[in-house]
Amino acid sequence: MTPFFSRRGLRAVVSSAVVVCAWTGLGGAVSVWILHCSGSPLWLSLVNAACVAAATGSVLLLFRAETGAWRQARPDLDCESRQLRLAAAAANVGLWDWDPETNNVVFSEQWFRQIGAADAEVEPNLRAWLRLAHPEDESRLRAAFLAFAAQPDAGFEATFRLRHHDGNWRTMLARGVPAAPASGGSRRLVGVQLDVTDRNQVQDEQRRLQARLVESQKLEGLGLLAGSIAHDFNNLLSGVLSNAELAELDLPEEGPLNPRIDQIKQAAIRMADLSREMLAYSGRGPFNVTCVDLNALVREMSHLLATGVSKRVHLCYQFADAPVVVEAEATQIRQVVMNLITNASDAMNQKSGTITLTTGVIEARAADFAAVPWAGELKEGAYAFFEVEDKGCGMTPETIQRMFEPFYTTKPLGRGLGLAAVQDIVRRHHGALRITSAPGVGTTVRVLLPLPADMAGPPGTPPPRESGWRGTGTVLVIDDDKTARDTAATLLCHLGFQVLLAADGTDALRCFQQSPELIRAVLLDATIPGLEGREVVAQLHTLRRDLPVLLTSGYSEKEAMGRYDGVTLSGFLVKPCELAGLERTLRRLLCDEPDPATRDPALNPQEDWMSRPAFAPHAA
């Protein structure tokens, strides 16, 4: 080396540096430029000095030599290194470098932060990394590293869970690429590790929301179809049920045809229940909540339930000692019971056995709602329950996964909406379903329903029919369905009324304008073509303010009445309407109104309305 200093000057500098470094321990206290034999300048820095032989005064010197280009580039490299560390920390990216030959791994500071550990707590080798992996992921992660060792050019990617210092599991995504070996070294795998726990949770939530959206759209389409079918079905059913009631009234009490008429009525009532199930599934059915005793409800259904199961199956009832009262729509709860009993009977596969129906009250906890999609809407506390247990074939996990899909069935022939309707009814009652099943063991279905806040009132019973009451005057019936119009006319004539029929709003206004004072009430279907129903009511009340208007519909009262905001209605009748219900409603509505036949013509200066001819029941 040819020094920039003279030999004597360089010797003096080095001697001074040795003294300073030895006394202070500060390496780099002295740095000088020297020339290499090639002519290139070198920056020579004293790193450390130590006395190795006190007797002779021998000193060991440790120098670092840097070329001029490296000396100039080092600040930039230090800055880039610092920026890389900050960026890795900001992005939560851990860095690692694995040497397959030695099995050693160099981890970055951020890698340790991802698992909440200090560098001293994790050995710098692959075995320690694998020990942190979840037991279900360890073998797969090991296989990925071995695959890279066998085929380095293939690269590396793996998703796995690592145990955090707090005991939780974090989901990691590791990616690596082969690094060219250094001089005399081996090929290494250098890569990054990303903590994707939060991202995966967001993606899982997005998938759940997307699945719920698709399911909601599917159910909405099926609901519209079911609602439309049920609406038309109700109109047809009104004729069957009403004529069966009228025929029963015309027959002697102990006549030979009475049992057949009764069977027609029972079948019509069951069809009405099915129609309400379809409407409930569509979210448009009547929802008349009353206090219902589950014990009494099931006892009343016992004969019907016996006819719906196999002759080889025995129904066993285990009722609670006290009444189990809930606030519910009785028809829909009957439908749930019937559906579950039918499913249990089918699961027996025509084999002998017992189906047990149990009622009671329990304290429900969060675990009871674990499998309920709407668990967030439910609260812990006292719930009434009824439970159906069978020892039939049971369900496979695949069947359990799909059991609430509309029209899904494992039977040779489908039986309607099945458990999809049951689930919808239970949810509308703010209840829960808990189903346990296993192939060859059987199935248990428990339905939880919240207890009413005030249980002082006993379960309600429908009021008895007021027999012998006769109405007078004319009722205007507005309905676009001919069967529904004719059925209403038949019932009204039986009650003593005369009837005017109209198929739409325009026809109704024309009929009313011909005889406004003779019409005592109007029966209006909620959905009529042409002129909207609310406009018809407004014009009728313009012509006569005190005219009672009864709205009729197969849909729920809330939905039907919602279309008539801002207009005055006197009541609501749900289709199909039985004779007793129609009689009670009209009696309540008209009992205080005088008969038009008793009106004094002098009170009406416009015209003597009683001089007009009588109206035929089916006049148009």
KOLSESE-141893 format. One line per 5 residues: number of its first residue (from 1); their letters; for each residue x, y, z of C-alpha. Coordinates in nm, 4 decimals. Example, Ala and Ser with C-alpha at 12.3 -4.5 7.8 and 13.67 -1.06 7.14 Angstrom:
1	AS	1.2300,-0.4500,0.7800; 1.3670,-0.1060,0.7140
This chain:
1	MTPFF	0.0000,0.0000,0.0000; 0.1112,0.3519,-0.0742; -0.0258,0.5757,0.1966; -0.1647,0.9225,0.1478; 0.0345,0.9990,0.4588
6	SRRGL	0.4010,0.9422,0.5017; 0.4953,0.6246,0.6760; 0.5878,0.8217,0.9867; 0.2617,1.0153,0.9718; 0.0537,0.6977,0.9228
11	RAVVS	0.2366,0.5294,1.2100; 0.1537,0.8225,1.4342; -0.2112,0.8161,1.3344; -0.2448,0.4423,1.3965; -0.0655,0.4718,1.7309
16	SAVVV	-0.3062,0.7439,1.8384; -0.6039,0.5369,1.7229; -0.4883,0.2367,1.9181; -0.4651,0.4421,2.2369; -0.8086,0.5973,2.1849
21	CAWTG	-0.9775,0.2679,2.0999; -0.8136,0.0828,2.3833; -0.9171,0.3384,2.6415; -1.2630,0.4278,2.5126; -1.3745,0.1120,2.3341
26	LGGAV	-1.4989,0.3316,2.0493; -1.4343,0.1611,1.7174; -1.4122,0.3812,1.4130; -1.2460,0.6557,1.6113; -0.9840,0.6854,1.3375
31	SVWIL	-1.0364,0.6496,0.9641; -0.7904,0.7285,0.6866; -0.7673,0.7039,0.3103; -0.4955,0.4766,0.1738; -0.4065,0.3604,-0.1752
36	HCSGS	-0.4327,-0.0007,-0.2758; -0.1534,-0.1468,-0.4843; -0.3941,-0.1342,-0.7799; -0.4149,0.2394,-0.7384; -0.7759,0.2392,-0.6063
41	PLWLS	-0.8390,0.4385,-0.2904; -0.9578,0.2515,0.0176; -1.1288,0.3959,0.3233; -0.9681,0.2241,0.6187; -1.1554,0.2374,0.9499
46	LVNAA	-1.0294,0.1074,1.2794; -1.3085,-0.1126,1.4168; -1.1501,-0.2377,1.7388; -0.8216,-0.2882,1.9198; -0.7287,-0.5210,2.2025
51	CVAAA	-0.4150,-0.5978,2.3953; -0.3122,-0.9598,2.3390; 0.0212,-0.9692,2.5253; 0.0650,-0.7303,2.8103; 0.4271,-0.8296,2.8649
56	TGSVL	0.5323,-0.7400,2.5146; 0.2676,-0.4708,2.4557; 0.1266,-0.6534,2.1526; -0.2082,-0.5119,2.0292; -0.4627,-0.6751,1.7901
61	LLFRA	-0.6094,-0.4285,1.5448; -0.9350,-0.4859,1.3474; -0.9793,-0.2682,1.0408; -1.2678,-0.2349,0.7892; -1.1715,-0.1439,0.4371
66	ETGAW	-1.4235,0.0095,0.1945; -1.3778,0.1113,-0.1648; -1.4545,0.4641,-0.2624; -1.7690,0.3657,-0.4543; -1.8989,0.1634,-0.1610
71	RQARP	-1.8215,0.4449,0.0765; -2.0240,0.6822,-0.1358; -2.3158,0.4366,-0.1831; -2.3438,0.3219,0.1787; -2.5610,0.6147,0.3006
76	DLDCE	-2.8093,0.5428,0.0235; -2.8080,0.1732,0.1038; -2.8594,0.2442,0.4730; -3.1525,0.4712,0.3833; -3.3081,0.2092,0.1565
81	SRQLR	-3.2645,-0.0590,0.4220; -3.4344,0.1624,0.6782; -3.7203,0.2383,0.4370; -3.7613,-0.1340,0.3642; -3.7927,-0.2103,0.7364
86	LAAAA	-4.0508,0.0664,0.7818; -4.2507,-0.0479,0.4792; -4.2507,-0.4085,0.6015; -4.3727,-0.2943,0.9422; -4.6434,-0.0741,0.7902
91	ANVGL	-4.7665,-0.3551,0.5637; -4.7284,-0.6155,0.8383; -4.4999,-0.8218,0.6147; -4.2515,-1.0553,0.7767; -3.9338,-1.1548,0.5913
96	WDWDP	-3.7580,-1.4892,0.6146; -3.4563,-1.6619,0.4589; -3.4294,-2.0428,0.4722; -3.1174,-2.2433,0.3964; -3.2246,-2.6019,0.3098
101	ETNNV	-2.8784,-2.7456,0.3779; -2.8434,-2.6154,0.7322; -3.2213,-2.5844,0.7961; -3.1532,-2.2438,0.9485; -3.4009,-1.9582,0.8985
106	VFSEQ	-3.3333,-1.5891,0.9405; -3.6491,-1.4030,1.0487; -3.7090,-1.0287,1.0311; -3.8281,-0.8199,1.3247; -4.1772,-0.7909,1.1715
111	WFRQI	-4.2017,-1.1712,1.1421; -4.1665,-1.1935,1.5205; -4.4167,-0.9113,1.5712; -4.6764,-1.1037,1.3671; -4.6838,-1.3749,1.6320
116	GAADA	-4.6216,-1.1444,1.9280; -4.2898,-1.3066,2.0174; -3.9373,-1.1846,2.0754; -3.6549,-1.3128,1.8560; -3.5009,-1.4962,2.1480
121	EVEPN	-3.8227,-1.6989,2.1978; -3.8054,-1.8689,1.8569; -3.5052,-2.0710,1.7471; -3.3760,-1.9635,1.4043; -3.4546,-2.2889,1.2265
126	LRAWL	-3.7367,-2.4531,1.0352; -3.8229,-2.6980,1.3144; -3.9159,-2.4112,1.5464; -4.1298,-2.2561,1.2713; -4.3183,-2.5811,1.2186
131	RLAHP	-4.3758,-2.6242,1.5921; -4.5678,-2.2957,1.5905; -4.8004,-2.4176,1.3137; -5.1488,-2.5491,1.3826; -5.1518,-2.9299,1.4158
136	EDESR	-5.3844,-2.9556,1.1161; -5.1500,-2.7429,0.9027; -4.8058,-2.8611,1.0150; -4.7721,-3.1582,0.7787; -4.8936,-2.9530,0.4820
141	LRAAF	-4.6465,-2.6720,0.5586; -4.3599,-2.9229,0.5996; -4.4517,-3.0809,0.2648; -4.4406,-2.7415,0.0930; -4.0847,-2.6773,0.2177
146	LAFAA	-3.9730,-3.0262,0.1165; -4.1242,-2.9771,-0.2286; -3.9174,-2.6612,-0.2710; -3.6029,-2.8421,-0.1595; -3.6712,-3.1058,-0.4278
151	QPDAG	-3.7615,-2.8534,-0.7008; -3.6183,-2.5122,-0.6098; -3.7300,-2.3420,-0.9313; -4.0966,-2.4150,-0.8543; -4.1125,-2.1462,-0.5862
156	FEATF	-4.3112,-2.1645,-0.2657; -4.6585,-2.0657,-0.1429; -4.8553,-2.1890,0.1588; -5.1439,-2.0789,0.3786; -5.1364,-2.1968,0.7390
161	RLRHH	-5.2122,-2.0969,1.0964; -4.9497,-1.9942,1.3499; -4.9980,-1.9769,1.7241; -4.9789,-1.6206,1.8506; -4.8171,-1.5376,2.1823
166	DGNWR	-5.1658,-1.4652,2.3251; -5.2808,-1.8202,2.2462; -5.4957,-1.7394,1.9422; -5.4353,-1.8679,1.5919; -5.3406,-1.6272,1.3145
171	TMLAR	-5.3772,-1.7199,0.9479; -5.0586,-1.6610,0.7472; -4.9799,-1.6583,0.3778; -4.6126,-1.7318,0.2988; -4.4568,-1.6911,-0.0439
176	GVPAA	-4.0973,-1.7513,-0.1404; -3.8632,-1.7537,-0.4380; -3.5275,-1.9258,-0.4809; -3.2266,-1.7035,-0.4206; -2.9098,-1.7498,-0.6223
181	PASGG	-2.6371,-1.9073,-0.4063; -2.3502,-1.6900,-0.2916; -1.9973,-1.7867,-0.3723; -1.9501,-2.1279,-0.2222; -2.2971,-2.1238,-0.0660
186	SRRLV	-2.6165,-2.3219,-0.1267; -2.9423,-2.2202,-0.2903; -3.1759,-2.0570,-0.0391; -3.5466,-1.9784,-0.0222; -3.6241,-1.6149,0.0519
191	GVQLD	-3.9751,-1.4941,0.1053; -4.2411,-1.2982,0.2864; -4.5096,-1.3864,0.5370; -4.8440,-1.1982,0.5385; -5.0950,-1.2015,0.8232
196	VTDRN	-5.4269,-1.2538,0.6363; -5.6446,-1.3293,0.9392; -5.8494,-1.0090,0.9182; -5.8708,-1.0266,0.5405; -6.0001,-1.3836,0.5527
201	QVQDE	-6.2611,-1.2884,0.8115; -6.3827,-1.0069,0.5876; -6.3936,-1.2396,0.2882; -6.5820,-1.5026,0.4875; -6.8346,-1.2398,0.5945
206	QRRLQ	-6.8700,-1.1226,0.2342; -6.9310,-1.4807,0.1218; -7.1926,-1.5268,0.3939; -7.3654,-1.2042,0.2936; -7.3540,-1.3035,-0.0730
211	ARLVE	-7.4999,-1.6447,0.0076; -7.7745,-1.4817,0.2138; -7.8468,-1.2394,-0.0701; -7.8748,-1.5221,-0.3234; -8.0926,-1.7196,-0.0830
216	SQKLE	-8.3078,-1.4133,-0.0190; -8.3557,-1.3527,-0.3899; -8.4433,-1.7184,-0.4426; -8.6883,-1.7165,-0.1556; -8.8379,-1.3890,-0.2753
221	GLGLL	-8.9072,-1.5397,-0.6169; -9.0566,-1.8516,-0.4660; -9.2524,-1.6384,-0.2206; -9.4095,-1.4338,-0.4991; -9.5052,-1.7523,-0.6801
226	AGSIA	-9.6449,-1.9122,-0.3633; -9.8356,-1.5947,-0.2741; -9.9970,-1.5685,-0.6167; -10.1014,-1.9334,-0.6144; -10.2374,-1.9091,-0.2611
231	HDFNN	-10.4378,-1.5944,-0.3411; -10.6190,-1.7625,-0.6307; -10.6491,-2.0820,-0.4308; -10.8202,-1.8928,-0.1486; -11.0883,-1.7623,-0.3834
236	LLSGV	-11.1667,-2.1151,-0.5015; -11.1539,-2.2487,-0.1488; -11.4065,-1.9908,-0.0314; -11.6681,-2.1514,-0.2562; -11.5945,-2.5024,-0.1288
241	LSNAE	-11.6000,-2.4142,0.2403; -11.8980,-2.1792,0.2233; -12.1164,-2.4169,0.0245; -12.0254,-2.7035,0.2553; -12.1352,-2.4920,0.5536
246	LAELD	-12.4611,-2.3943,0.3856; -12.5302,-2.7526,0.2829; -12.4744,-2.8669,0.6403; -12.7243,-2.6093,0.7639; -12.9874,-2.7319,0.5174
251	LPEEG	-12.9509,-3.0970,0.6241; -13.1115,-3.2538,0.9307; -12.8762,-3.2840,1.2267; -12.8527,-3.6650,1.2147; -12.8804,-3.7043,0.8370
256	PLNPR	-12.6725,-3.9645,0.6482; -12.4909,-3.6954,0.4477; -12.3661,-3.5018,0.7491; -12.0427,-3.7064,0.7917; -11.9566,-3.6505,0.4252
261	IDQIK	-12.0228,-3.2783,0.4496; -11.8085,-3.2702,0.7629; -11.5240,-3.4443,0.5758; -11.5514,-3.1842,0.2990; -11.5277,-2.9084,0.5587
266	QAAIR	-11.2286,-3.0685,0.7284; -11.0529,-3.1112,0.3951; -11.1281,-2.7482,0.3076; -10.9901,-2.6345,0.6426; -10.6714,-2.8325,0.5814
271	MADLS	-10.6448,-2.6777,0.2363; -10.6903,-2.3372,0.3980; -10.4038,-2.4180,0.6330; -10.1877,-2.5102,0.3338; -10.2832,-2.1867,0.1635
276	REMLA	-10.1885,-1.9911,0.4750; -9.8585,-2.1773,0.4857; -9.7832,-2.0643,0.1313; -9.8838,-1.7087,0.2133; -9.6781,-1.7137,0.5320
281	YSGRG	-9.3802,-1.8376,0.3323; -9.4267,-1.5458,0.0928; -9.4498,-1.3072,0.3902; -9.7995,-1.1981,0.2868; -10.0214,-1.4273,0.4894
286	PFNVT	-10.2500,-1.3336,0.7763; -10.0672,-1.3302,1.1080; -10.3275,-1.3161,1.3835; -10.1382,-1.3627,1.7085; -10.3287,-1.4930,2.0107
291	CVDLN	-10.2430,-1.6754,2.3326; -10.2085,-2.0438,2.2441; -10.1659,-2.3340,2.4861; -9.9356,-2.5804,2.3122; -10.0752,-2.8683,2.5184
296	ALVRE	-10.4327,-2.7906,2.4151; -10.3356,-2.7273,2.0540; -10.1654,-3.0650,2.0177; -10.4500,-3.2453,2.1955; -10.6974,-3.0913,1.9521
301	MSHLL	-10.4817,-3.2122,1.6633; -10.4290,-3.5638,1.7967; -10.6956,-3.7225,1.5745; -10.5646,-3.5399,1.2673; -10.2050,-3.6322,1.3523
306	ATGVS	-10.3018,-4.0000,1.3885; -10.4407,-4.0015,1.0336; -10.1189,-3.8502,0.8976; -9.8761,-4.1175,1.0195; -9.8148,-4.4791,0.9269
311	KRVHL	-10.0371,-4.7387,1.0889; -9.7242,-4.9047,1.2301; -9.6202,-4.5903,1.4150; -9.7360,-4.5138,1.7672; -9.7686,-4.1493,1.8719
316	CYQFA	-9.6624,-4.0840,2.2294; -9.7425,-3.7510,2.3960; -9.5508,-3.6151,2.6950; -9.7255,-3.2951,2.7950; -9.5998,-3.0517,3.0560
321	DAPVV	-9.7987,-3.0551,3.3792; -9.8972,-2.6874,3.3462; -10.0304,-2.5105,3.0346; -9.7530,-2.4052,2.7959; -9.8816,-2.0729,2.6670
326	VEAEA	-9.7206,-1.8749,2.3845; -9.8231,-1.5803,2.1703; -9.8558,-1.7304,1.8256; -10.0636,-1.7716,1.5129; -10.2381,-2.0982,1.5953
331	TQIRQ	-10.2859,-2.2110,1.2344; -9.9169,-2.1765,1.1559; -9.8118,-2.3601,1.4721; -10.0489,-2.6415,1.3765; -9.8811,-2.6513,1.0373
336	VVMNL	-9.5373,-2.6813,1.1996; -9.6536,-2.9664,1.4245; -9.8173,-3.1481,1.1338; -9.5099,-3.1075,0.9161; -9.2704,-3.2394,1.1806
341	ITNAS	-9.4920,-3.5372,1.2645; -9.5275,-3.6243,0.8946; -9.1506,-3.6038,0.8447; -9.0934,-3.8257,1.1485; -9.3408,-4.0826,1.0171
346	DAMNQ	-9.1723,-4.0872,0.6749; -8.8346,-4.1381,0.8446; -8.9620,-4.4617,0.9994; -8.9777,-4.6164,0.6484; -9.2959,-4.8120,0.7245
351	KSGTI	-9.1271,-4.9783,1.0231; -9.2806,-5.0113,1.3653; -9.1750,-4.7560,1.6180; -9.2684,-4.4617,1.8347; -9.2775,-4.0910,1.7645
356	TLTTG	-9.2661,-3.8832,2.0821; -9.4002,-3.5286,2.1050; -9.2962,-3.3416,2.4176; -9.3941,-2.9956,2.5452; -9.2429,-2.7870,2.8223
361	VIEAR	-9.0553,-2.4724,2.9261; -8.6755,-2.4353,2.9409; -8.4156,-2.1683,3.0060; -8.2501,-2.1176,2.6675; -7.8853,-2.0182,2.6455
366	AADFA	-7.6694,-1.8947,2.3607; -7.5642,-2.2540,2.2826; -7.9266,-2.3364,2.1992; -7.9143,-2.0739,1.9230; -7.5704,-2.1650,1.7859
371	AVPWA	-7.7018,-2.3195,1.4626; -7.9795,-2.0637,1.4089; -7.9081,-1.8217,1.1198; -8.0921,-1.5407,1.3018; -7.9280,-1.6075,1.6393
376	GELKE	-7.8433,-1.2385,1.6722; -8.2152,-1.1594,1.6958; -8.2738,-1.3948,1.9900; -8.2257,-1.3389,2.3608; -8.1477,-1.5840,2.6357
381	GAYAF	-8.4276,-1.6605,2.8787; -8.7397,-1.8699,2.9294; -8.8810,-2.0344,2.6173; -9.1681,-2.2724,2.5599; -9.0849,-2.5702,2.3432
386	FEVED	-9.2340,-2.8674,2.1687; -9.0119,-3.1490,2.0508; -9.0671,-3.4286,1.7997; -8.8383,-3.7315,1.8312; -8.8240,-4.0365,1.6075
391	KGCGM	-8.6031,-4.3441,1.5861; -8.6038,-4.3532,1.2088; -8.3327,-4.3505,0.9463; -8.1810,-4.0171,1.0528; -8.0078,-3.7670,0.8266
396	TPETI	-7.6604,-3.7538,0.6769; -7.4487,-3.4363,0.7137; -7.5190,-3.3603,0.3471; -7.8946,-3.3773,0.4066; -7.8674,-3.1613,0.7189
401	QRMFE	-7.6769,-2.9047,0.5140; -7.9642,-2.8759,0.2630; -8.2698,-2.9550,0.4741; -8.3975,-2.5949,0.4796; -8.3825,-2.5472,0.1025
406	PFYTT	-8.7313,-2.4910,-0.0443; -8.8737,-2.8023,-0.2119; -8.5659,-3.0089,-0.1225; -8.6625,-3.3616,-0.0242; -8.5121,-3.7076,0.0121
411	KPLGR	-8.8519,-3.8679,-0.0461; -8.9575,-4.0204,-0.3798; -9.2253,-3.7528,-0.4107; -9.1947,-3.4018,-0.2742; -9.4350,-3.2694,-0.0149
416	GLGLA	-9.4318,-2.8946,-0.0592; -9.2149,-2.6375,0.1114; -9.1170,-2.8725,0.3961; -8.8725,-2.7481,0.6566; -8.8220,-2.4218,0.4660
421	AVQDI	-9.1767,-2.3198,0.5634; -9.1236,-2.4476,0.9181; -8.8081,-2.2381,0.9518; -8.9843,-1.9294,0.8176; -9.2799,-1.9694,1.0560
426	VRRHH	-9.0521,-2.0193,1.3573; -8.8474,-1.7136,1.2670; -9.1607,-1.4989,1.2291; -9.2533,-1.6043,1.5824; -8.9046,-1.4979,1.7071
431	GALRI	-8.8287,-1.8588,1.7940; -8.5536,-2.1072,1.7167; -8.5077,-2.4534,1.5699; -8.2651,-2.7077,1.7094; -8.2198,-3.0283,1.5099
436	TSAPG	-8.0002,-3.3253,1.6003; -7.9804,-3.6267,1.3724; -7.7524,-3.9132,1.2761; -7.7941,-4.1962,1.0239; -7.9438,-4.5037,1.1858
441	VGTTV	-8.0067,-4.3223,1.5149; -8.3008,-4.0952,1.4436; -8.3889,-3.7278,1.4497; -8.4989,-3.4858,1.7198; -8.6455,-3.1480,1.6274
446	RVLLP	-8.7008,-2.8951,1.9046; -8.8977,-2.5759,1.8381; -8.8405,-2.2912,2.0857; -9.0985,-2.0130,2.1157; -9.0647,-1.7132,2.3489
451	LPADM	-9.3022,-1.6951,2.6421; -9.5400,-1.3968,2.6414; -9.4443,-1.1038,2.8594; -9.7834,-1.1126,3.0326; -9.9141,-1.4632,3.0925
456	AGPPG	-10.2122,-1.3572,3.3025; -10.4665,-1.4065,3.0258; -10.5801,-1.7582,2.9358; -10.5597,-1.8834,2.5786; -10.8304,-1.7268,2.3677
461	TPPPR	-11.1112,-1.9235,2.2064; -11.3195,-1.8043,1.9133; -11.6585,-1.6659,2.0138; -11.9568,-1.8888,1.9417; -12.1644,-1.8229,1.6360
466	ESGWR	-12.4664,-1.5994,1.6869; -12.7398,-1.8193,1.5407; -13.0744,-1.6880,1.4238; -12.9588,-1.3362,1.3376; -13.0965,-1.1962,1.0108
471	GTGTV	-12.9698,-0.8941,0.8290; -13.1696,-0.6601,0.6082; -13.0919,-0.4271,0.3238; -12.8364,-0.4511,0.0449; -12.4635,-0.5259,0.0501
476	LVIDD	-12.2415,-0.4303,-0.2447; -11.9725,-0.6922,-0.3180; -11.6704,-0.5768,-0.5243; -11.4399,-0.8601,-0.6350; -11.2776,-0.9403,-0.9688
481	DKTAR	-11.3027,-1.3168,-0.9086; -11.6435,-1.4587,-1.0071; -11.6189,-1.7502,-0.7647; -11.5456,-1.5156,-0.4770; -11.8346,-1.2859,-0.5771
486	DTAAT	-12.0836,-1.5723,-0.6028; -11.9669,-1.7217,-0.2722; -12.0064,-1.3914,-0.0906; -12.3517,-1.3440,-0.2441; -12.4602,-1.6905,-0.1303
491	LLCHL	-12.3488,-1.6294,0.2286; -12.5061,-1.2834,0.2410; -12.8365,-1.4081,0.1022; -12.8365,-1.6824,0.3675; -12.8005,-1.4072,0.6295
496	GFQVL	-13.0977,-1.2192,0.4840; -12.9274,-0.9521,0.2748; -12.9865,-0.8564,-0.0838; -12.6718,-0.8304,-0.2918; -12.5253,-0.6177,-0.5677
501	LAADG	-12.2174,-0.7562,-0.7442; -11.9404,-0.5612,-0.9193; -11.6265,-0.6930,-1.0874; -11.4233,-0.3711,-1.0724; -11.4209,-0.0208,-0.9272
506	TDALR	-11.5956,0.1476,-1.2180; -11.8793,-0.1049,-1.2120; -11.9082,-0.0635,-0.8330; -11.9442,0.3142,-0.8517; -12.2098,0.2802,-1.1199
511	CFQQS	-12.4085,0.0354,-0.9043; -12.3775,0.2534,-0.5966; -12.4828,0.5714,-0.7759; -12.8063,0.4007,-0.8815; -12.9109,0.3329,-0.5208
516	PELIR	-12.6807,0.4972,-0.2639; -12.9243,0.4965,0.0287; -13.0253,0.1310,0.0030; -12.6729,-0.0084,0.0365; -12.5923,-0.0745,0.4001
521	AVLLD	-12.2350,-0.1988,0.3566; -11.9654,-0.2742,0.0995; -11.7412,-0.5830,0.0821; -11.4303,-0.4783,-0.1133; -11.1536,-0.7117,-0.2294
526	ATIPG	-10.8134,-0.5570,-0.1587; -10.6859,-0.6078,-0.5152; -10.9307,-0.5119,-0.7907; -10.8441,-0.4219,-1.1497; -10.8954,-0.0838,-1.3109
531	LEGRE	-10.9738,0.1924,-1.0665; -10.7685,0.1376,-0.7494; -10.9500,0.0259,-0.4355; -10.8448,0.3298,-0.2319; -10.9859,0.5580,-0.5009
536	VVAQL	-11.3106,0.3591,-0.5019; -11.3425,0.3978,-0.1223; -11.2713,0.7720,-0.1457; -11.5418,0.8235,-0.4099; -11.7919,0.6084,-0.2197
541	HTLRR	-11.7378,0.8164,0.0920; -11.7725,1.1323,-0.1132; -12.1195,1.0114,-0.2156; -12.2024,0.8887,0.1358; -11.9708,0.9606,0.4252
546	DLPVL	-12.1184,0.7073,0.6712; -12.0979,0.4051,0.4371; -11.9299,0.1043,0.6085; -11.6615,-0.0575,0.3889; -11.5189,-0.3993,0.4821
551	LTSGY	-11.1896,-0.4963,0.3212; -11.1406,-0.8660,0.2309; -10.8200,-1.0415,0.1284; -10.6308,-1.3660,0.1524; -10.3194,-1.1674,0.2406
556	SEKEA	-10.2361,-1.0427,0.5868; -10.4362,-0.7573,0.7330; -10.1212,-0.5483,0.7668; -10.0310,-0.5816,0.3987; -10.3866,-0.5396,0.2718
561	MGRYD	-10.4641,-0.2391,0.4920; -10.1277,-0.0864,0.4069; -10.2532,-0.0162,0.0557; -10.5379,0.1915,0.1969; -10.3514,0.4501,0.4024
566	GVTLS	-10.5479,0.7699,0.4288; -10.8936,0.6184,0.3705; -11.1485,0.5060,0.6276; -11.2281,0.1354,0.6476; -11.4726,-0.0305,0.8869
571	GFLVK	-11.2996,-0.3642,0.9255; -11.1125,-0.6536,0.7666; -11.2173,-1.0095,0.6739; -10.9597,-1.2718,0.5821; -11.0335,-1.5180,0.3006
576	PCELA	-11.1643,-1.7826,0.3026; -11.4256,-1.6404,0.5391; -11.6570,-1.8775,0.7207; -12.0243,-1.8001,0.7623; -11.9898,-1.7478,1.1385
581	GLERT	-11.7106,-1.4933,1.0945; -11.9026,-1.2997,0.8314; -12.2143,-1.3005,1.0507; -12.0261,-1.1737,1.3575; -11.8594,-0.8934,1.1641
586	LRRLL	-12.1775,-0.7685,0.9955; -12.3792,-0.7990,1.3158; -12.1247,-0.5891,1.5033; -12.1079,-0.3379,1.2212; -12.4779,-0.3001,1.1436
591	CDEPD	-12.6628,-0.3817,1.4644; -12.6898,-0.0126,1.5564; -12.7802,0.1080,1.2049; -13.1546,0.1296,1.1213; -13.2951,-0.0771,0.8410
596	PATRD	-13.3427,0.1280,0.5228; -13.6965,-0.0150,0.5001; -13.7870,0.1713,0.8206; -13.6482,0.5052,0.7050; -13.8960,0.7923,0.6751
601	PALNP	-13.9019,0.9080,0.3109; -13.9690,1.2581,0.4342; -13.6181,1.2638,0.5774; -13.4803,1.2337,0.2250; -13.6185,1.5062,-0.0012
606	QEDWM	-13.4457,1.3696,-0.3099; -13.6484,1.0537,-0.3681; -13.8675,0.7865,-0.2116; -13.6091,0.5102,-0.2269; -13.8508,0.2420,-0.1146
611	SRPAF	-14.0507,0.2865,-0.4325; -13.7729,0.1154,-0.6213; -13.8039,-0.2561,-0.6992; -13.6180,-0.5139,-0.4923; -13.2747,-0.6278,-0.6091
616	APHAA	-13.2064,-0.9857,-0.7031; -12.9195,-1.1509,-0.5146; -12.7058,-1.1907,-0.8260; -12.7986,-0.8716,-1.0092; -12.5103,-0.7148,-1.1906
